[in-house]
Amino acid sequence: MDDTFRYHTPDELTTGEYEELETFLLHESELKHPMNLDALDGFMTALIIGPDTIMPGEWIPHVWSSSSAPESPRFQSDKQAERIIGLIMRMMNSIVHQLEEHTADYVPLPDLTTFESDASRHSAARSWCLGFIEGMNMRQASWNPLLKDEKSASTILAVSVVAGVLRDKLAIDEQKEYEYWKLIPDAVLEIRDFWLPYRRQVIEGLRHGKASGPGRNDPCPCGSGRKYKKCCGK
């Protein structure tokens, strides 16, 4: 991987760690439809700023397969499984930190990357937006209040345009689609602000009750093949 990343948050992966994670997902895992790093960044961003708190055991399988057919990665050892899932969780924690502690400086992963061509840059932006939409689709019904709000719905329009899902409807080309990418950082912050009151209610509810989930010795729902207590339940 030739792209160069800047990193400045406590959990941010180094360039080598990003490359390690990308190499595993796209080559070593033997997965047919894994997310790439840009899609993963968009996907996790939607989960972080969206209306519902979704546990890793539910969303990590979508990292392994972005198609309707479920897949499980091939790990060479428990140590590798722990390493890869740890990198994914650190990547998510880094986004959380950026949005909470450095909100005004937030930028999505494709804008932290140096690309060799405009085509690669546009492709990364499209992957990010497709990943964000997949994150929304984890809880489609829960996103309806935002989609019905005239002002806030425009943020999702920008994501949808860059993702290319409105190309035929709007009769625009890829270059025109990419022009909407500059709206994405502000759109993320607007969506975050829209859902913040909802998320605070959820957090308050969790403080007063224990969320249900798999038992400590049950297989982890993420598909790693390890026990929950030694995987996402750590």
N, C-alpha and C positions, 0 to 999 in steps of 0.2 A: 504494500500500500504506500503510495508516494505522497499522500496528503499530509500536511503538517498542522497539528492542533495547538492552539494556545490553551493553557489551563491555569486557573487561578482560584479554584474553590477547594476546600479541604479534601473532598472525596473524588475530585476530578481525576480521570485516568490520564496517565502519561501517553505520549505518542505510541510508545512500544506496547502499552496495555491495550490501547484502542486497536492496534494492528493485531495483537494476540486474539482479542475477542472477535474481530472481523474474520481472521483466518479460520478460527474454529467454526463460526457460524456458516461461512460460505464454502468451506473446503473440508475441514477435518470431521465435522459432525455427521456427515453423510445425510444431512437433511435435504429434502427436495425443494422446499419453499420457505427457507428461513428469512427473517427480516435482515436487511443490511443495517449498518449503524445509523444512517440518516432516518430510515423508517422507524427504527427502535427509539431514537430520540424524540420523534414526533409522537409516536405511540405513547411513550411514558409521560410526555408533557400533557397529553390529553387526560391521562389517568390522574395526574397530579392536580391539575387545575379544574377537573370536572366535578360533577355534583356528588358522586358516590366514592366511598373508600373501598377499593377493590384489593383483595389480598393477593400476594405474589403467586400463591398456588393456583389461582384462577387465571391470572393474565400471562404468566410465563409460558404456558403451552402455546400461546399465540405468537410468541417470539420464535418458537421452534417451527411453526407452520402458519403462514399467512393465508393458506387456502382452507377450504372447508374440511379437508382430510387431516385428522390429527397425526402428528409425528412425534417421535422421541429421538433425541440426539444420541449418537454413539460416543459415550465417554470411555476413555481408556482406563480410568480408575476413579475411585471415590474422590481422590485428591483433585483430579482434574475437574470433576463435577462441582466440587466445592469452589474451586478456583473460578470457573466460568460463571457460575451463578453469583459468586461474590463480586465479579467485575460488573455484571449486569446491575446488581443492587447498588454498587458504588456509583455507577453511571446515573442511576435514578436519584440517589441521594444528592449528587452534585447538582442536578436540575432543581431539586427541592431547595437546596441551599441558595442557588442563584436567584430563584424566584422570591425567596423569603428575605435574604440578606442583601442582595444586590439587584433589586427589582429594576431600577432605572437602567442598569447596564445589561439587562437580559438580551441574549442573542441565541437563536437556534443553532444547532450543530453545523449545518452547511455554511453558516456565516463565520464559523471558526476554522474553516478549512480552506487550504489553498488548492485550487484545481488547475489541471493542465489545459483545460479548454472550457469554453462557454457551454458546450453540450454536456460536459460532466457536471458543471455547476447547476444547470437547469434540471438535469436528471436527479441530482441530490435533493434539490428543492421539491421536486415532484414526489420523490420517495418520502420525504419528511411529511408532506401533507397527506399522502395516502396512509402513512402510519398514524397520523393524528386522527384521521377519519376512522381507522380501525379501532383506535382507542375509544372514540365516541360510540362506536357500534357495540362495545362491551355492555353499554347501558343505554340503548337507543331511547327508550321511553323517558328515562331520567333527564335527557337533554332537551326534551320538548319545551319546557318553559323558556329556555334561551332562544330556541328556534322560533317561538311565537312572539318574542319581543322584537319589535321592528328595528330598533337601534342595534341591539346585540346580534341579531341574525346576520347583519352585514359582515361580522367577523368570520362567520362560517362560510359565507359566500367567497371571501378571499381565499380561504383554505381550499375550497372546492374548485375554484378556478385554477389555482396553481397545480392541484392534483390532476387536472386534465379531465375531470368527470363532466365538465360543462362545455367541453370543446365544441361539440356538434350543436348544442343548444344556442351557444353564443356566437358560433361561427367565427372563432378566433384561432390564430395559430399559436405555436409553442412560445414564440418570442413575446407575444401579447400576454400570454398566460404568466410568463415569468415576471412581467412588470408588476404583477400583484404581490410578488414575494416581499417587496419592501414594506408591505402592510402587515406582514405576519407577526413581527415582534410586538407591535402595539396591539394586534388582535389577541395574542396570547394573554397579554396583561389585562385587556378588557374582559376576556372570558374569565380569567382568574378572579377579577373583582366582582363579576356577576355572581359567581358561585360561592364566593368566600363566606357569606352568611349561612348558606346551606351547609357548607363543610364544617363550620364552627358548631352548628347544631349536632352534626353527626359525632364530632369529637367529644362534645359534652355528653352525648348519649353513651359513648363507649366508656367514659369515665365512671358511669354509674351501672355498668353491666358488662358481662363478659361475652365477647363475640363468639359465635359458634364456629367450629372448624374441625379439621381432621385431628385424630388423636396423635399423641407424640410418637407412637410406634407404628402408625399407619403409613402406607406408601405416600410419598409427597405428591400432591396433585400436579406439580410442575412437570412431571414426566422424567425426572432425573433417575428414578429407580432406587433412590435412597429413602430412608425413613424420614418422616416429616421433621422430627426433632433434630436431625443432623443436616437438614437442608433448609427450606424456607422457614421452618419453625425455630431456627436458631436465634 
